[in-house]
Amino acid sequence: MSVVRQLITRLRRDDRGALTLSYVAVLPFVFLFLMVLIQAAFWFLARDAAIAAARQGADAARALNAPISAGPAAALAFAHQAGEGYLLHPVATVTGTGGSSATISVTVSGHVPSFVPGLVVRVSETVQSPAEEFRS
């Protein structure tokens, strides 16, 4: 009986490899958390670049006597410069309403670089502003 008791006591004290097993169980979740955190940072940067580009496009399109096509050109130029690496394949569209209350709307959209495998994220930001007009 004492031999069995010594064997049980020795097995209870022998915890070699327990730390390695803990790392194997916990590290995938830590890495997944870090990947999602980095992906969220990419999304925030791409969103900020898209909204800033849409603002630039709206400012260019709403200027007095400016052609409405100036909006997408300015928005894309800004998106390529400011969103390089964060806003992939930007596309800019502009719509305008005529009449006494003319409104210019510029939308910039694109893809976010994927750090999490298999995740596809798109961003799209729209800015609306009144068109400038001269009244006497």
Residue pairs with C-beta under 8 A, 6 or more apart in sequence:
35 115
35 116
36 116
38 115
39 112
39 114
39 115
39 116
39 119
39 121
42 86
42 112
42 113
42 115
42 121
43 112
43 121
43 123
45 83
45 86
45 87
46 83
46 86
46 87
46 88
46 110
46 111
46 112
46 113
46 121
46 123
47 123
47 125
49 79
49 82
49 83
49 86
49 87
50 79
50 83
50 87
50 90
50 108
50 109
50 110
50 123
50 124
50 125
51 108
51 125
51 127
52 78
52 82
53 75
53 76
53 78
53 79
53 82
53 83
53 87
53 90
53 92
53 108
54 75
54 92
54 106
54 107
54 108
54 125
54 126
54 127
55 106
55 127
56 74
56 75
56 77
56 78
57 71
57 72
57 73
57 74
57 75
57 76
57 78
57 92
57 94
57 106
57 108
57 127
58 71
58 75
58 104
58 105
58 106
58 127
58 128
58 129
59 74
59 129
60 66
60 70
60 71
60 73
60 74
60 75
61 67
61 68
61 70
61 71
61 74
61 94
61 96
61 104
61 106
61 131
62 71
62 104
62 129
62 130
62 131
62 132
63 70
63 132
64 132
64 133
64 134
68 94
68 96
68 104
69 94
71 92
71 94
71 104
71 106
72 92
72 93
72 94
72 106
75 90
75 92
75 94
75 106
75 108
76 90
76 91
76 92
76 108
79 87
79 90
79 92
79 108
79 110
80 90
83 90
83 110
85 113
86 112
86 113
87 110
87 111
87 112
87 123
88 110
88 111
88 112
88 113
89 110
89 111
90 108
90 109
90 110
91 108
91 109
91 110
92 106
92 107
92 108
93 106
93 107
94 104
94 105
94 106
94 107
95 104
95 105
95 107
96 102
96 103
96 104
96 105
96 131
97 103
101 130
102 130
102 131
102 133
103 128
103 129
103 130
103 131
104 128
104 129
104 130
104 131
105 126
105 127
105 128
106 126
106 127
107 124
107 125
107 126
108 124
108 125
109 122
109 123
109 124
109 125
110 122
110 123
111 120
111 121
111 122
111 123
112 121
112 122
112 123
114 120
114 121
